[in-house]
C-alpha cells in the first residue's frame, strides 16, 4: 500500500490529494467544478469555493483520496455515526466510518473515515482499490449475497477493524452494515470475512475459493 500525496493551499483551507487512492468517481468534479478541474494545472484551486462548501464536497469522496485542513474555526471532518460497507457493482467495497485498517498483529496500516477496498484481486495497491477491476473486466453484482451468520449485529458505529489477511479475505470486525449498491440489500453484523480474490461464489463474502486458486496478495 503506497501513497502519492499532493497538497493544495488556500486562504481558508488546505486540500490533500492522494493519487494512489483515487479511482475517479468524480464526486469532487461534479460537486465543485470551479475548484476541481482535471484539465487545469493545478487541478485543485481551494479558493474557488467557500470553505464550508469545499469541506462538504471533499467528504463525499468515497475513497479517502481527498482530505482537508481548515484554517478557520470551522469543524474538521467528523467520524460518521455508523460504519457502512457499500458493495459496488463490478467494483470495490466503499467503507465509511471509524475505519482502522490493520495487520493481524494490530499494526496500523491506515486510520480514516473513508476508503475503497479492492475486491477483484487485481489491484497493485492492495488492499486498496486502484481501478484494476476495469482492466480485468471484473464482473460482480452490487448486492449482498445470502449469509446466515452474524445478521443480528447493529450499525451503531464505534471502531471498525479491517484486517487484510495474507493471501486471503478481509476480516471485518466491529458493528457495521453492508449494503448492496444495486438493490439496497443489507447485511448487519459484527464479524465477517469478505472476498478479495474476486472468485468467491458467495460474494461479497469469502467462501474459501482463494485457497483453491492460489490467490496471492504479494506481501502487500
C-alpha positions, 0 to 999 in steps of 0.5 A, spaced: 500 500 500 503 506 497 501 513 497 502 519 492 500 525 496 499 532 493 497 538 497 493 544 495 493 551 499 488 556 500 486 562 504 481 558 508 483 551 507 488 546 505 486 540 500 490 533 500 490 529 494 492 522 494 493 519 487 494 512 489 487 512 492 483 515 487 479 511 482 475 517 479 468 517 481 468 524 480 464 526 486 469 532 487 468 534 479 461 534 479 460 537 486 465 543 485 467 544 478 470 551 479 475 548 484 476 541 481 478 541 474 482 535 471 484 539 465 487 545 469 494 545 472 493 545 478 487 541 478 485 543 485 484 551 486 481 551 494 479 558 493 474 557 488 469 555 493 467 557 500 470 553 505 464 550 508 462 548 501 469 545 499 469 541 506 462 538 504 464 536 497 471 533 499 467 528 504 463 525 499 469 522 496 468 515 497 475 513 497 479 517 502 483 520 496 481 527 498 482 530 505 482 537 508 485 542 513 481 548 515 484 554 517 478 557 520 474 555 526 470 551 522 469 543 524 474 538 521 471 532 518 467 528 523 467 520 524 460 518 521 455 515 526 455 508 523 460 504 519 457 502 512 460 497 507 457 499 500 458 493 495 459 496 488 457 493 482 463 490 478 467 494 483 470 495 490 467 495 497 466 503 499 467 503 507 465 509 511 466 510 518 471 509 524 475 505 519 482 502 522 485 498 517 490 493 520 495 487 520 493 481 524 498 483 529 494 490 530 499 494 526 496 500 523 496 500 516 491 506 515 486 510 520 480 514 516 473 515 515 473 513 508 476 508 503 475 503 497 477 496 498 479 492 492 475 486 491 477 483 484 484 481 486 487 485 481 489 491 484 497 493 485 495 497 491 492 492 495 488 492 499 486 498 496 482 499 490 486 502 484 481 501 478 484 494 476 477 491 476 476 495 469 482 492 466 480 485 468 473 486 466 471 484 473 464 482 473 460 482 480 453 484 482 452 490 487 448 486 492 449 482 498 449 475 497 445 470 502 449 469 509 446 466 515 451 468 520 452 474 524 445 478 521 443 480 528 449 485 529 447 493 529 450 499 525 451 503 531 458 505 529 464 505 534 471 502 531 471 498 525 477 493 524 479 491 517 484 486 517 487 484 510 489 477 511 495 474 507 493 471 501 486 471 503 479 475 505 478 481 509 476 480 516 471 485 518 470 486 525 466 491 529 458 493 528 457 495 521 452 494 515 453 492 508 449 494 503 448 492 496 449 498 491 444 495 486 438 493 490 439 496 497 440 489 500 443 489 507 447 485 511 448 487 519 453 484 523 459 484 527 464 479 524 465 477 517 470 475 512 469 478 505 472 476 498 478 479 495 480 474 490 474 476 486 472 468 485 468 467 491 461 464 489 458 467 495 460 474 494 461 479 497 463 474 502 469 469 502 467 462 501 474 459 501 475 459 493 482 463 494 485 457 497 483 453 491 486 458 486 492 460 489 490 467 490 496 471 492 496 478 495 504 479 494 506 481 501 502 487 500 
